[in-house]
Amino acid sequence: MTIPIGVTVNGADHEFAEPLSVREMLARLELPCQGVALAVDGAVFPKSRWDEPVGRGWTVEVLTAVQGG
């Protein structure tokens, strides 16, 4: 029996039945992969690590750049 992977993304709780990469999670949640940065548990999560599996209990923030001044 596989234990679901629970994560919080931008303040919303999500559960995934099977392991998936950070990139796959973004696609499944219909979030952009281009022009965004990720923070996991308050720390920058570099794009070079997006093919790594999502960890149970992570809190993920998807951040987009905003122009203005």
C-alpha positions as CSV (number, residue, x, y, z in Angstrom):
1,M,0.0,0.0,0.0
2,T,1.4,3.4,-1.0
3,I,1.0,6.3,1.3
4,P,-0.2,9.4,-0.5
5,I,2.2,12.4,-0.8
6,G,0.7,15.4,0.8
7,V,2.0,18.9,0.0
8,T,0.9,22.5,0.3
9,V,1.3,24.6,-2.9
10,N,0.6,28.3,-2.7
11,G,-1.5,27.8,0.5
12,A,-3.6,24.9,-0.9
13,D,-3.3,21.3,0.2
14,H,-2.8,18.6,-2.4
15,E,-2.4,14.9,-2.3
16,F,-0.8,12.7,-4.9
17,A,-1.3,8.9,-5.0
18,E,2.1,8.2,-6.5
19,P,5.6,9.7,-6.4
20,L,6.2,12.5,-8.9
21,S,8.8,15.0,-9.7
22,V,8.5,18.7,-8.9
23,R,8.1,19.4,-12.7
24,E,5.4,16.8,-12.9
25,M,3.6,18.3,-9.9
26,L,3.6,21.7,-11.5
27,A,2.1,20.3,-14.7
28,R,-0.5,18.3,-12.8
29,L,-1.6,21.4,-10.9
30,E,-1.6,23.4,-14.2
31,L,1.1,25.8,-12.9
32,P,3.7,27.3,-15.2
33,C,7.2,25.9,-15.5
34,Q,8.6,29.0,-17.3
35,G,9.2,32.4,-15.7
36,V,8.7,31.1,-12.1
37,A,10.9,30.4,-9.1
38,L,10.1,27.9,-6.4
39,A,10.6,28.0,-2.7
40,V,10.3,24.8,-0.7
41,D,9.8,25.2,3.1
42,G,11.0,28.8,2.8
43,A,14.2,28.1,0.8
44,V,14.9,28.7,-2.9
45,F,14.5,25.4,-4.8
46,P,16.7,25.7,-8.0
47,K,15.3,24.7,-11.4
48,S,18.2,22.2,-11.7
49,R,16.5,20.1,-9.0
50,W,12.9,20.1,-10.5
51,D,13.3,16.5,-11.7
52,E,13.7,15.3,-8.1
53,P,10.8,13.7,-6.3
54,V,8.4,15.8,-4.3
55,G,8.8,15.3,-0.6
56,R,5.9,14.5,1.9
57,G,4.8,17.5,3.8
58,W,6.6,20.1,1.7
59,T,5.3,23.6,1.6
60,V,5.9,25.0,-1.9
61,E,5.5,28.6,-3.1
62,V,5.4,29.2,-6.8
63,L,6.7,32.8,-7.4
64,T,6.3,34.8,-10.5
65,A,8.2,38.0,-11.4
66,V,6.2,41.2,-11.4
67,Q,7.1,44.2,-13.4
68,G,6.6,47.7,-12.0
69,G,8.2,50.3,-10.0
